[in-house]
């Protein structure tokens, strides 16, 4: 990467010469937790089990890249959720989850410019589906929590594409959808905040870090450190 420069207050760019044109891209992929929404869902679910601090510590280590095996870290965290009622997840969804400032505006601008939209998350389908619907995102991939008798079992359910959506799966999903659309990876944008977003960000034509961990900010071509997600439109103009 070239030397990073402050394009505007709280907005860092490196390796690109803005302004870019949004219409030159054909697909944008978003992480969900702490990117499209304000929380890490697994941490908030753990609150019901009195294990938020324990789970949040593992989440933070995974997002910082200290724990490099994301799948194992997620299995550890989900195991600690055993016995949490689904009603608590609904409470998290209704009372704690909020959309990141600018999320709706950025997704709408991308749709208007003709981009396909993808939510690809190491989080959970229980939250991804309503987020996808509310924001008008076309495609989604996330992890499915196993439920028995209205309570979490502490396990996840394998899906037709695989077991867990980790960093490698995020990258594969981005590239798979680009191939199905008949576009080049250079025509894609990837937006995330944690270490498990780096594989898809590295594969994309434009990588965007939103209020991200230091290691992610350092590698992204655009780093939004203050303000909302729609600040990307200052660099990639409609």
Secondary structure by P-SEA (a helix, b strand, c coil): ccccccccccbbbcccccccccccccbbbbbccccccccaaaaaaacccccaaaaaaaaaaaaaccccaaaaaaaaaaaaaccccaaaaaaaaccccccccaaaaaaaaaaaabbbbbbbcccccaaaaaaaaaaccccbbbbbbbbcccccccbbbbccccccccaaaaaaaaaaaaaaaccccccbbbbbccccaaaaaaaccbbbbccccaaaaaaccccccccccccccccccc
